[in-house]
Amino acid sequence: MQEVIVKRPPLTPATLWDIDYYKEIGLYFYLEATQDILPNGRVNVEHYGEMIMLGSYSYLGLIGHPEINAAAKAAVDHYGTGTHGVRLLAGSLVLHNELEARIARFKQADDAITYSSGYVANLSTISSLLRKGDTLICDKLNHASIVDGCLLSMAKFTRFRHNDMDHLERRLREANGDGRILVVTDAVFSMDGDIINLPEVSRLCQKYGAYLMIDEAHSIGVLGETGHGIEEHFDMPPDTIDIKMGTLSKTIPSAGGYVAGSQELITFLKHEARAFIFSAAIPPTSAAAAKAAFDVIEKESWRVRQIQENYNHFASRLREAGFDLLYSETAIVPVICGSTDRGVALAKYCQDRGIFVQAVVAPVVPEGLARLRACVSAVHAPEDVDYCANTIIAGGRELGIIE
Ligand SMILES: Cc1ncc(COP(=O)(O)O)c(C=O)c1O
């Protein structure tokens, strides 16, 4: 008897945007590979050559810092390249404990836990802490890793309009019940560059008996006079935030994520968070680089001042020229272009003129709010900041985005 072969449906569902179309018309500039890291926030990119890097999360320009590189090299000589597996069993190194103590000191917390990425730090912390009967309340623009953690937790998941404190209060009032309430928000929003209203969020959390978790992926090294983050920015006490999450992959030029908080919280997470229990420890090089980077931020505080200066200059030039930058106040500058076509066209205009910048389009951001996501860094030379502003303004005029 002849065997019946069942025809399979396509392995991949339809993509949310038309990748092939943008490739065909030459407007696709994603996954382009950097060959060399050059001084002053420049890079050498395969097929393109030297470019000003205007899309990097390395806000303080610490990638390649000699002290951080030296720490990573020393860690290889001392510990080798891997660990012995998961932290709870054989994978813990003295270096991990030192890194966690360093993070706790930087964030003025009792202790800290590190995970293999910022994404899993959010996913695992939220989903292990919150249970059925609890309530999670998130800002609408929170990062995907927070959303995924909420979905995995089985708690009731609600959202408030972006940075809208009246709406947050409504959500808190609605949540009042038997379970625990956790409000989670980004400190700096990754696509808009604005800052959560921490004083008001904190007041409302206290009023309604809710706990507070803040993701500092884009605020460590950037916010506050000495780069210690959002509490320093608002001059608030270190115990304002119950769960202080951050990543080691942006200002900190390494890989990994962390949560800092009370001893009780960290002990719980080290024995209950699935990504800590079932996933290997971060490698010695990453841990050593991250630890050294916290020292460098404190020693070289000129970098924190310089990024604010570079941002102020860049953003005011674009705003004066008529660009809408939303409510950005930090190193992330959303240059609003309108339609997806306009966003990718302005990005291409800049890329052709030696600027590495990406368009962020729907569905990552709302339809009609496609943008260049430009990030200034502390090490960009003033003439490069001006060159980027001049080019974006000229491109914006040529494409009819501004007058
Ligand atoms: C706000 C925010 N949280 C978490 C993450 C995830 O961090 P990581 O890249 O270290 O996984 C990101 C990454 O872009 C982010 O922007």
The ligand as an SDF file (V2000), in Angstrom:
LIG
                    3D

 16 16  0  0  0  0  0  0  0  0999 V2000
   14.1720   48.2210   28.7470 C   0  0  0  0  0  0  0  0  0  0  0  0
   14.9070   46.9520   28.4190 C   0  0  0  0  0  0  0  0  0  0  0  0
   14.8810   45.9360   29.3020 N   0  0  0  0  0  0  0  0  0  0  0  0
   15.5050   44.7800   29.0690 C   0  0  0  0  0  0  0  0  0  0  0  0
   16.2220   44.5760   27.9140 C   0  0  0  0  0  0  0  0  0  0  0  0
   16.9050   43.2580   27.6760 C   0  0  0  0  0  0  0  0  0  0  0  0
   18.2710   43.3510   27.9840 O   0  0  0  0  0  0  0  0  0  0  0  0
   19.3390   42.3820   27.3160 P   0  0  0  0  0  0  0  0  0  0  0  0
   19.6510   42.9130   25.9510 O   0  0  0  0  0  0  0  0  0  0  0  0
   20.5030   42.4310   28.2470 O   0  0  0  0  0  0  0  0  0  0  0  0
   18.7360   41.0220   27.2620 O   0  0  0  0  0  0  0  0  0  0  0  0
   16.2970   45.5920   26.9710 C   0  0  0  0  0  0  0  0  0  0  0  0
   17.0470   45.3950   25.7200 C   0  0  0  0  0  0  0  0  0  0  0  0
   17.0680   46.1310   24.8000 O   0  0  0  0  0  0  0  0  0  0  0  0
   15.6200   46.8170   27.2280 C   0  0  0  0  0  0  0  0  0  0  0  0
   15.6410   47.8160   26.3400 O   0  0  0  0  0  0  0  0  0  0  0  0
  1  2  1  0
  2  3  1  0
  2 15  2  0
  3  4  2  0
  4  5  1  0
  5  6  1  0
  5 12  2  0
  6  7  1  0
  7  8  1  0
  8  9  2  0
  8 10  1  0
  8 11  1  0
 12 13  1  0
 12 15  1  0
 13 14  2  0
 15 16  1  0
M  END
$$$$
